[in-house]
Amino acid sequence: GESVGLHLPTLSVQEGDNSIINCAYSNSASDYFIWYKQESGKGPQFIIDIRSNMDKRQGQRVTVLLNKTVKHLSLQIAATQPGDSAVYFCAENRGADGLTFGKGTHLIIQP
Amino acid sequence: KAGVTQTPRYLIKTRGQQVTLSCSPISGHRSVSWYQQTPGQGLQFLFEYFSETQRNKGNFPGRFSGRQFSNSRSEMNVSTLELGDSALYLCASSSNPGATEAFFGQGTRLTVV
């Protein structure tokens, strides 16, 4: 069926290194894709989004890449900091179905 | 500007009871969506309200319902609670249904015993 899924449930990186979190999707009809960060005890926090007609979008220390050919989405975090520790979700917006979230990747920062 | 406020933060109910959760969106936001988050199923869309009307509904049984008031505040109700309804219920507000950025509240943690 149609779904948004994540490749890895846990990602461990050294502080200062770059982090890359991946996401696969199966529905080509989505209008745009969003990355959310969820810290323990908090609701998801919007990080960055990308429209389906774009390949790349950059924010502050974050870059989202969209490869529609292989239906793949990635979030790159530069110079990972302890405060980046959280669960990261990719989500797609198909309009009438609200946001469809992936299962999440837990990013762990090693000192 | 105040964020999305959800009340209560924690709730314990017994099977068969019903529960009402509240969400106050960001001032000026008129679209409110509800999500259920569980370890097994992740984040799942429940429904979306805009201008007091339900626009979309996810794949949940009729026991789950909601409404939105003229001031954009929203409530969701779950009747005849089941153990499997234990979850974090999240509310998200956006300026309008087509907005790309949704702001989430901290959620209501519901435990059904």
HADDOCK unambig.tbl for C-alpha pairs under 7 A between the chains (distance, minus, plus):
assign (segid A and resid 42 and name CA) (segid B and resid 106 and name CA) 4.76 0.50 0.50
assign (segid A and resid 43 and name CA) (segid B and resid 90 and name CA) 6.94 0.50 0.50
assign (segid A and resid 43 and name CA) (segid B and resid 104 and name CA) 5.50 0.50 0.50
assign (segid A and resid 43 and name CA) (segid B and resid 105 and name CA) 5.48 0.50 0.50
assign (segid A and resid 43 and name CA) (segid B and resid 106 and name CA) 4.36 0.50 0.50
assign (segid A and resid 43 and name CA) (segid B and resid 107 and name CA) 6.22 0.50 0.50
assign (segid A and resid 44 and name CA) (segid B and resid 104 and name CA) 5.92 0.50 0.50
assign (segid A and resid 45 and name CA) (segid B and resid 103 and name CA) 6.80 0.50 0.50
assign (segid A and resid 45 and name CA) (segid B and resid 104 and name CA) 6.67 0.50 0.50
assign (segid A and resid 46 and name CA) (segid B and resid 101 and name CA) 6.78 0.50 0.50
assign (segid A and resid 46 and name CA) (segid B and resid 102 and name CA) 7.00 0.50 0.50
assign (segid A and resid 46 and name CA) (segid B and resid 103 and name CA) 6.90 0.50 0.50
assign (segid A and resid 96 and name CA) (segid B and resid 56 and name CA) 5.74 0.50 0.50
assign (segid A and resid 97 and name CA) (segid B and resid 56 and name CA) 6.47 0.50 0.50
assign (segid A and resid 97 and name CA) (segid B and resid 58 and name CA) 6.60 0.50 0.50
assign (segid A and resid 98 and name CA) (segid B and resid 45 and name CA) 6.24 0.50 0.50
assign (segid A and resid 99 and name CA) (segid B and resid 45 and name CA) 6.57 0.50 0.50
assign (segid A and resid 100 and name CA) (segid B and resid 44 and name CA) 6.88 0.50 0.50
assign (segid A and resid 100 and name CA) (segid B and resid 45 and name CA) 6.96 0.50 0.50
assign (segid A and resid 101 and name CA) (segid B and resid 43 and name CA) 5.89 0.50 0.50
assign (segid A and resid 103 and name CA) (segid B and resid 42 and name CA) 5.38 0.50 0.50
